[in-house]
Amino acid sequence: MKHDLKRGALLLVSATFFIALLNALQKLTGSTLPALEIIFFRNLFSLPFVLLIASRTKIVLRTEHFKGHLLRSVVGLISMIMVVISVTRLPLAEQQVLSYTQPLFLVLLSIPLLHEKPSLQRWIAVCIGFSGVVVVALGKGLLHGSATAVPTWAYFIALAQGAVGALTTMQIRQLSATESSTTISLWQAILMTVMTAAPLPFIWTTPHMVDAICLVAVGAFAGISQVLQTEAFASAQVSAIGPFAYSGLLWAAIIGWLGFKEVPGVAMLVGGVLIIGSGVWMLRHDRPTKKTPVATTDVLTTTNEGLRS
């Protein structure tokens, strides 16, 4: 693989921009449409882009691990529902920064699921990262019950999404041991579209013209983001461009400010620095060991797993 840091970084920053845009559109539509309806259209309209990625190699749907794909899609669907719920109720920047706890949960989950023993550096990073979560929470009066327009439970949903997203990432890494990335992506797109289509007759809310355009754009932006991220990690070493994934916080803050009049507070900025700093620290200083069955260090590079989860 030719290492082109400039191209990889530019593509990854562009991918995070489209993720911020699709989250903004999910925030807009989430106030009037059911979460499952939004996710259905997201998967449906992103499918052409998944096929575009798959068309570069042989498209293979044959698998001996269908149950693994099914379980991964179920967990991924739960993660997507959490994203729509939290992004609808939290400021974009706060939801984005709390989603960056995924690498921290990866370390914690690696203990019971992969029987790993995290290094001292990882434990320090986890402590720093979760201290950032506390700072964000304190900034909104979450621990003191201060009056706020943001419901307390929305913060817990956003934090739980980081844990579910981490579990999804682990499932992808385990499937990738025997399945190609295109097979995993195709099965996810197909299964999640089918799973969200099933309840539509019972929850369907006819979208207005503006909402309908937003739903198409959500799927398109999700697909574009996945293409850009795929190209980014094919252009440069993951450890080199991984930190650029955190540029999503900048885009979320700008879009939240311009589109929703959301001004990030000092607590959010300080907490964001702690959470992102812990992730970058693990990304830069941890190295996978040969005995590790599924290297969580590799998983740390997929910080924006929201593209697939």
C-alpha positions as CSV (number, residue, x, y, z in Angstrom):
1,M,0.0,0.0,0.0
2,K,1.3,3.4,-0.9
3,H,1.4,5.7,2.1
4,D,0.0,9.1,1.2
5,L,-0.6,10.9,4.5
6,K,-1.9,14.1,3.0
7,R,-4.5,12.3,0.9
8,G,-5.5,9.9,3.7
9,A,-5.9,12.7,6.2
10,L,-8.0,14.8,3.8
11,L,-10.3,11.9,2.9
12,L,-10.8,11.1,6.6
13,V,-11.5,14.7,7.6
14,S,-14.0,14.8,4.7
15,A,-15.7,11.6,5.9
16,T,-16.2,13.1,9.4
17,F,-17.7,16.1,7.8
18,F,-20.4,14.0,6.1
19,I,-21.0,12.1,9.3
20,A,-21.6,15.4,11.1
21,L,-24.0,16.4,8.3
22,L,-26.0,13.1,8.5
23,N,-26.2,13.5,12.3
24,A,-27.6,17.0,11.9
25,L,-30.2,15.7,9.4
26,Q,-31.1,12.8,11.8
27,K,-31.5,15.5,14.5
28,L,-33.9,17.4,12.3
29,T,-36.0,14.4,11.3
30,G,-35.8,12.7,14.7
31,S,-38.2,15.2,16.2
32,T,-41.0,14.2,13.9
33,L,-40.2,10.7,12.6
34,P,-39.6,7.4,14.4
35,A,-36.0,6.3,14.8
36,L,-36.5,3.0,12.9
37,E,-38.0,4.8,10.0
38,I,-35.0,7.1,9.7
39,I,-32.6,4.1,10.0
40,F,-34.5,2.2,7.3
41,F,-33.9,5.0,4.8
42,R,-30.4,5.5,6.0
43,N,-29.6,1.9,5.2
44,L,-31.7,1.8,2.0
45,F,-30.1,4.8,0.4
46,S,-26.6,4.0,1.5
47,L,-26.8,0.5,-0.1
48,P,-25.7,1.8,-3.6
49,F,-22.5,3.2,-2.1
50,V,-21.8,-0.1,-0.3
51,L,-22.3,-1.8,-3.7
52,L,-19.9,0.7,-5.2
53,I,-17.2,-0.3,-2.7
54,A,-17.9,-4.0,-3.1
55,S,-17.7,-3.7,-6.9
56,R,-14.0,-3.0,-6.8
57,T,-13.5,-6.6,-5.8
58,K,-15.5,-9.8,-6.3
59,I,-19.0,-9.4,-4.7
60,V,-19.4,-12.4,-2.4
61,L,-22.5,-13.0,-0.3
62,R,-21.8,-16.6,0.4
63,T,-20.9,-17.1,4.1
64,E,-20.7,-19.8,6.7
65,H,-21.2,-17.3,9.5
66,F,-24.7,-16.0,8.8
67,K,-25.5,-16.0,12.6
68,G,-22.4,-13.8,13.1
69,H,-23.6,-11.3,10.5
70,L,-27.1,-11.4,12.0
71,L,-25.9,-10.8,15.5
72,R,-23.6,-8.0,14.3
73,S,-26.5,-6.4,12.5
74,V,-28.8,-6.6,15.5
75,V,-26.2,-4.9,17.7
76,G,-25.4,-2.4,15.0
77,L,-29.1,-1.5,14.7
78,I,-29.3,-0.9,18.5
79,S,-26.3,1.4,18.2
80,M,-27.9,3.3,15.3
81,I,-31.2,3.7,17.3
82,M,-29.1,5.1,20.2
83,V,-27.4,7.6,17.9
84,V,-30.7,8.9,16.6
85,I,-32.2,9.2,20.1
86,S,-29.2,10.9,21.6
87,V,-28.5,13.2,18.7
88,T,-32.1,14.3,18.6
89,R,-32.0,15.5,22.3
90,L,-28.3,16.5,22.8
91,P,-26.3,19.3,21.2
92,L,-24.5,17.8,18.2
93,A,-21.0,18.5,19.7
94,E,-21.9,16.8,23.0
95,Q,-23.3,13.7,21.3
96,Q,-20.2,13.6,19.1
97,V,-17.7,13.9,22.0
98,L,-19.5,11.2,24.0
99,S,-19.4,8.8,21.0
100,Y,-15.6,9.0,21.3
101,T,-15.8,6.9,24.4
102,Q,-15.9,3.9,22.1
103,P,-12.1,3.2,22.4
104,L,-12.4,3.3,26.2
105,F,-15.1,0.7,26.2
106,L,-13.1,-1.4,23.8
107,V,-10.4,-1.7,26.4
108,L,-12.9,-2.7,29.1
109,L,-14.7,-5.2,26.8
110,S,-11.4,-6.8,25.8
111,I,-11.0,-8.1,29.3
112,P,-14.0,-10.5,29.5
113,L,-14.4,-11.1,25.7
114,L,-10.8,-11.4,24.6
115,H,-9.2,-12.3,27.9
116,E,-6.7,-9.5,27.4
117,K,-4.8,-7.8,30.2
118,P,-4.7,-4.0,29.4
119,S,-1.4,-2.3,29.9
120,L,-0.9,0.4,32.5
121,Q,-1.0,3.0,29.7
122,R,-4.4,1.8,28.6
123,W,-5.8,2.0,32.2
124,I,-4.4,5.5,32.6
125,A,-6.0,6.5,29.2
126,V,-9.3,4.9,30.2
127,C,-9.3,6.8,33.5
128,I,-8.5,10.1,31.8
129,G,-11.2,9.5,29.2
130,F,-14.0,8.8,31.6
131,S,-12.9,11.8,33.7
132,G,-13.7,13.7,30.6
133,V,-17.2,12.2,30.5
134,V,-17.7,13.4,34.1
135,V,-16.6,16.9,33.2
136,V,-19.1,17.0,30.3
137,A,-21.9,15.7,32.7
138,L,-21.0,18.2,35.4
139,G,-21.1,21.0,32.9
140,K,-24.8,20.4,32.2
141,G,-25.6,19.9,35.9
142,L,-26.3,16.2,35.3
143,L,-24.9,15.1,38.7
144,H,-26.5,18.0,40.6
145,G,-30.0,17.9,39.0
146,S,-29.8,21.5,37.7
147,A,-32.5,22.7,35.5
148,T,-31.7,22.0,31.8
149,A,-33.6,21.6,28.6
150,V,-31.6,18.4,27.9
151,P,-33.0,15.3,29.6
152,T,-30.6,13.5,31.9
153,W,-31.2,10.1,30.4
154,A,-30.0,11.3,27.0
155,Y,-26.5,11.5,28.3
156,F,-26.6,7.9,29.4
157,I,-28.0,6.9,26.0
158,A,-25.1,8.6,24.3
159,L,-22.6,7.0,26.7
160,A,-24.2,3.6,26.3
161,Q,-23.9,4.0,22.5
162,G,-20.2,4.1,22.9
163,A,-20.2,0.7,24.6
164,V,-22.6,-0.8,22.1
165,G,-20.5,0.7,19.3
166,A,-17.4,-0.9,20.8
167,L,-19.1,-4.3,20.9
168,T,-20.1,-3.8,17.2
169,T,-16.5,-3.1,16.3
170,M,-15.3,-6.2,18.1
171,Q,-17.9,-8.3,16.1
172,I,-16.6,-6.8,12.9
173,R,-13.0,-7.6,13.8
174,Q,-14.0,-11.2,14.6
175,L,-15.9,-11.6,11.4
176,S,-13.1,-10.2,9.4
177,A,-10.9,-13.1,10.4
178,T,-12.8,-15.3,7.9
179,E,-15.0,-12.8,5.9
180,S,-14.0,-10.0,3.5
181,S,-14.9,-6.4,4.4
182,T,-17.2,-6.2,1.4
183,T,-19.1,-9.3,2.5
184,I,-19.5,-7.9,6.0
185,S,-20.7,-4.5,4.7
186,L,-23.2,-6.1,2.2
187,W,-24.7,-8.4,4.8
188,Q,-25.1,-5.5,7.2
189,A,-26.8,-3.3,4.6
190,I,-29.1,-6.0,3.5
191,L,-30.0,-7.3,7.0
192,M,-30.5,-3.9,8.6
193,T,-32.7,-2.7,5.7
194,V,-34.9,-5.8,6.1
195,M,-35.0,-5.6,9.9
196,T,-36.0,-2.0,9.9
197,A,-38.5,-2.5,7.0
198,A,-40.5,-5.2,9.0
199,P,-41.9,-2.8,11.7
200,L,-42.6,0.1,9.2
201,P,-46.3,-0.7,8.7
202,F,-46.8,-0.3,12.5
203,I,-44.8,2.8,13.0
204,W,-44.9,4.6,9.7
205,T,-45.2,8.3,9.7
206,T,-45.5,9.9,6.3
207,P,-42.6,12.4,6.0
208,H,-43.2,15.9,4.6
209,M,-41.3,16.9,1.5
210,V,-38.4,18.5,3.5
211,D,-38.2,15.4,5.7
212,A,-38.2,13.1,2.7
213,I,-35.3,15.0,1.1
214,C,-33.4,14.8,4.4
215,L,-34.0,11.0,4.6
216,V,-32.5,10.6,1.1
217,A,-29.6,12.8,2.1
218,V,-29.0,10.8,5.3
219,G,-28.5,7.6,3.4
220,A,-26.4,9.3,0.7
221,F,-24.2,11.0,3.3
222,A,-23.8,7.7,5.2
223,G,-22.7,6.0,2.0
224,I,-20.4,8.8,0.9
225,S,-18.8,8.8,4.4
226,Q,-18.1,5.1,4.1
227,V,-16.5,5.4,0.7
228,L,-14.3,8.3,1.9
229,Q,-13.3,6.4,5.0
230,T,-12.5,3.3,3.0
231,E,-10.4,5.3,0.6
232,A,-8.6,7.1,3.5
233,F,-7.5,3.9,5.2
234,A,-6.4,2.5,1.9
235,S,-4.3,5.6,1.3
236,A,-2.2,5.8,4.4
237,Q,-1.2,3.9,7.5
238,V,-4.1,3.8,10.1
239,S,-1.9,4.8,13.0
240,A,-0.8,8.0,11.1
241,I,-4.3,9.3,10.1
242,G,-6.4,7.8,12.9
243,P,-6.3,11.0,15.0
244,F,-7.9,12.9,12.1
245,A,-11.1,11.0,12.8
246,Y,-11.6,13.3,15.8
247,S,-12.1,16.3,13.5
248,G,-15.7,15.2,13.6
249,L,-16.0,17.2,16.8
250,L,-15.1,20.4,15.0
251,W,-17.6,19.8,12.3
252,A,-20.3,18.9,14.8
253,A,-19.6,22.1,16.8
254,I,-19.7,24.3,13.7
255,I,-22.9,22.7,12.3
256,G,-24.5,22.8,15.7
257,W,-23.7,26.5,16.1
258,L,-24.8,27.5,12.6
259,G,-27.8,25.3,12.3
260,F,-29.1,24.9,15.8
261,K,-27.6,27.8,17.7
262,E,-25.8,25.4,20.0
263,V,-22.7,27.0,21.6
264,P,-20.3,24.5,23.2
265,G,-19.6,25.3,26.8
266,V,-16.2,25.3,28.6
267,A,-17.0,21.9,30.3
268,M,-17.8,20.3,26.9
269,L,-14.5,21.6,25.5
270,V,-12.4,20.4,28.5
271,G,-14.2,17.1,28.6
272,G,-13.7,16.7,24.9
273,V,-10.0,17.3,25.2
274,L,-9.7,14.6,27.9
275,I,-11.8,12.0,26.0
276,I,-10.1,12.7,22.6
277,G,-6.6,12.9,24.2
278,S,-7.1,9.5,25.8
279,G,-8.1,8.0,22.5
280,V,-5.1,9.5,20.7
281,W,-2.8,8.3,23.4
282,M,-3.9,4.7,23.0
283,L,-3.8,5.0,19.2
284,R,-0.2,6.3,19.3
285,H,1.4,4.3,22.0
286,D,-0.3,0.9,22.1
287,R,0.9,-1.9,19.9
288,P,-0.9,-5.2,19.3
289,T,0.7,-8.3,20.5
290,K,1.1,-11.5,18.4
291,K,-0.9,-13.5,21.0
292,T,-3.9,-11.2,20.8
293,P,-6.7,-13.0,18.9
294,V,-8.4,-9.7,18.0
295,A,-6.2,-6.7,18.4
296,T,-8.1,-3.9,20.1
297,T,-5.4,-1.5,19.1
298,D,-6.5,-2.1,15.5
299,V,-10.0,-1.4,16.5
300,L,-9.1,1.9,18.1
301,T,-8.5,3.3,14.6
302,T,-12.1,2.9,13.7
303,T,-13.3,5.7,16.0
304,N,-16.0,6.7,13.6
305,E,-17.7,3.3,13.6
306,G,-21.0,5.1,13.4
307,L,-20.6,4.7,9.6
308,R,-21.3,1.0,10.0
309,S,-22.9,0.8,13.4
